[in-house]
Structure formats: C-alpha cells, structure tokens
Amino acid sequence: MNHHRFSLTLPLALRALALLALIIVAEVVNGTVRTLVIAPLVGDFTARQIGTVTGCILIGLIAWFGSPWLKAASPRAQWAVGVLWLMLMMGFEVAFGRLLAGASWEQLAADYNLAQGGLLGLGMLWLLCAPRLAAVVRQWQASPGAVKNHNQRRQR
C-alpha cells in the first residue's frame, strides 16, 4: 500500500476546486433568493436559517452527484477535499461578507453563533463532511446488501 503524506493530489485538488466553484455559485444564488424573496416574507433571521438548510441541501446534492467525477477514492482523500472546501469557503464568506456585502465582523460572527440562532457553523461542518458522506452513501447504494447486513447486525 502506498501511503501519501498528503492525500490531495493536484488532479484531485483541481476537481475539488471545480466542484467548490459550483457550490459557491449555488450558494450565491441561494443567498440572493434568500435576500430578495424569502427575507421579505419571513424576516432576515428566519430567512438566514432557511438559507442555511437549503444551502446544505445544495451542497449535499453537488457532493453526491459530483462524487464519481471527483474520484476521491480513500476516506483520507475525501476528508482532505472537505478540509480544502471548508478553508476556501470560509475565506470566501469573509471576503464576500466584508468586501462586497459590507458586513461587520460582528455580523459575520453572529451567523456562526448558535446561541444567537446562527446556523452557518453547522453549514460549514456539513461542507467539511459532504465529500466523505457522499462517498459513503454512494458505496451503500452500490452494494444494497451492505446496508441490509449492517441493519441486521444493529438489530442483534
């Protein structure tokens, strides 16, 4: 077995960046719909919470559909993609929030504060886990017997 210190090869990193670009586009559209359509109906606070949930759904779908193309074959590589996505997305969130949206540091921090109803931290945790979770779900789908056997072991 060949053990690599870093599981993120250049081809894998480039594919991961392409999927992250798609996630960012989806999140920008999600945020625009949240701001222009949902917030006027339910208020900004609730709209942000709804936006986090819909964002997680979008990330999950992109990770799931993109998983075969991503070709992150090992759990280590899948986690490496998740870490890359997390670091770059947090950088994007701060840059976008501060430079384009004019948000204060306090406003940005509030989106991550669960005590204040901010769910963005959970969204970022989901982003981190999405490549691994997508691969696990695809493995289960590829071998339905594995799920049945797993469930039978749990019932014993």
C-alpha positions in Angstrom: 0.0 0.0 0.0 1.3 3.4 -0.9 0.9 5.9 2.0 0.9 9.5 0.9 1.6 12.2 3.5 -0.9 14.4 1.7 -3.9 12.8 0.1 -4.8 15.8 -2.1 -3.0 15.3 -5.4 -3.0 18.1 -8.0 -5.7 16.5 -10.3 -7.9 15.8 -7.2 -7.4 19.3 -5.9 -8.4 20.8 -9.3 -11.5 18.6 -9.5 -12.3 19.6 -5.9 -11.9 23.3 -6.8 -14.2 22.9 -9.8 -16.9 21.4 -7.5 -16.3 24.1 -5.0 -16.8 26.8 -7.7 -20.2 25.1 -8.4 -21.0 25.1 -4.7 -20.1 28.8 -4.5 -22.3 29.7 -7.5 -25.2 27.7 -5.9 -24.7 29.4 -2.6 -24.6 32.9 -4.2 -27.9 32.1 -5.9 -29.3 30.7 -2.6 -28.3 33.9 -0.8 -29.8 36.1 -3.5 -33.1 34.2 -3.3 -32.9 34.3 0.5 -32.4 38.1 0.5 -34.8 39.1 -2.3 -37.6 36.6 -1.9 -37.6 34.8 1.5 -36.4 37.6 3.9 -39.3 40.0 2.9 -41.7 37.2 3.7 -40.4 35.8 6.9 -37.7 38.3 8.1 -34.0 38.2 7.9 -33.3 35.9 10.9 -35.6 33.1 9.7 -34.5 33.6 6.1 -30.9 33.0 7.2 -31.9 29.8 8.9 -33.9 28.6 5.9 -30.9 29.6 3.7 -28.6 27.5 5.7 -30.8 24.5 5.4 -31.3 25.0 1.6 -27.6 25.6 1.3 -26.8 22.3 3.0 -29.2 20.5 0.6 -27.5 22.1 -2.4 -24.0 21.2 -1.1 -25.2 17.6 -0.4 -26.6 17.3 -3.9 -23.5 18.7 -5.6 -21.2 16.4 -3.5 -23.3 13.4 -4.2 -23.6 14.0 -8.0 -20.0 15.1 -8.2 -18.5 12.3 -6.2 -17.9 9.9 -9.1 -16.2 12.6 -11.1 -14.2 13.8 -8.1 -12.6 10.4 -7.7 -11.5 10.9 -4.1 -11.0 7.2 -3.6 -10.0 6.9 0.0 -11.6 8.3 3.2 -8.4 10.3 3.7 -8.7 11.9 0.3 -12.4 12.6 0.9 -11.6 14.4 4.2 -8.8 16.3 2.5 -11.3 17.6 0.0 -13.7 18.6 2.8 -10.9 20.5 4.6 -10.0 22.3 1.4 -13.6 23.2 0.7 -14.0 24.4 4.3 -10.9 26.6 4.3 -11.6 28.2 0.9 -15.4 28.7 1.6 -14.6 30.4 5.0 -12.2 32.7 3.2 -14.8 33.3 0.5 -17.5 34.0 3.2 -15.3 36.5 5.0 -14.1 38.2 1.8 -17.6 38.4 0.3 -19.2 39.5 3.5 -16.7 42.2 4.3 -15.8 43.5 0.9 -19.0 43.1 -1.2 -21.8 43.0 1.4 -20.2 45.5 3.8 -20.9 43.3 6.8 -19.2 44.0 10.1 -17.1 41.4 11.9 -19.9 41.2 14.5 -22.5 40.4 11.7 -20.2 37.7 10.3 -19.6 36.2 13.7 -23.4 36.2 14.5 -24.0 33.9 11.6 -21.8 31.3 13.3 -23.2 31.8 16.8 -25.7 29.0 17.6 -26.8 30.8 20.8 -28.0 33.7 18.5 -29.6 31.3 16.1 -26.8 31.4 13.6 -26.5 28.1 11.7 -23.6 28.9 9.4 -21.2 26.9 11.6 -23.4 23.8 11.1 -23.4 24.6 7.4 -19.6 24.7 7.4 -19.5 21.4 9.3 -21.8 19.9 6.6 -19.5 21.3 3.9 -16.5 19.6 5.6 -18.2 16.3 5.8 -20.0 16.3 2.5 -17.3 14.6 0.3 -17.0 11.8 2.8 -20.7 11.4 3.4 -21.4 11.4 -0.4 -18.9 8.7 -0.9 -20.3 6.6 1.9 -23.9 6.9 0.6 -22.7 6.0 -2.9 -20.9 2.9 -1.5 -24.1 1.9 0.3 -26.1 2.4 -2.9 -23.6 0.3 -4.9 -24.0 -2.6 -2.5 -27.5 -2.7 -1.1 -26.6 -5.9 0.7 -24.1 -4.0 2.8 -26.9 -1.8 4.2 -29.1 -4.8 4.9 -26.3 -6.6 6.6 -25.4 -3.5 8.6 -29.0 -3.1 9.8 -29.3 -6.8 10.7 -26.1 -6.5 12.9 -27.6 -3.5 14.6 -30.8 -5.3 15.5 -29.0 -8.1 17.3 
